[in-house]
């Protein structure tokens, strides 16, 4: 029986490449949102300079005129329209005008 041969040293591993961030889901011409987030099957992005609130629900995107509201968060209750936090208190999505 032949004696065991020594193991070859491992070759150096090449460094990992950095992960790419997620691509924005909103139109690029709107720039970066002042606030964005999501809850359950809804996500939103707010663009104060354009007075636009984009809301995606179940893969369907709608654009709303945010008026003088500065959107900073979202809350949902079963069966009710989403409500967004603004400097004026909360505003229901049903109270905003669809513009797309």
Phi, psi and omega in degrees: 000135183276138179293153180295139179273149178296148179288147176284142177296149178293145175283146180298141178279145176279147183299149177289145176275144180298146178287145177275142177287166179291145176286143177299143180263358179258162179300134184297332182294344177279347179079211180266137179287151175285329175212151177202160180173195180190168179201132182055237183261022182238140169223153184220159173215133183246130182239095187296324181295328180265354184056047183233139173239118177261131181231127176246123178231128181052038178080003179253124183262131175232147178247133182239148171279119183275355179058228181266008179283138173250097188288134180226359180184169180227149173219144182231145173231151182306123175079349181263156176294146177302147177241138182247141176279137175216176179294344179262011186104209180263149178229133178282145176301328178295341181271355179258145183276131175285134181242003180262000000 
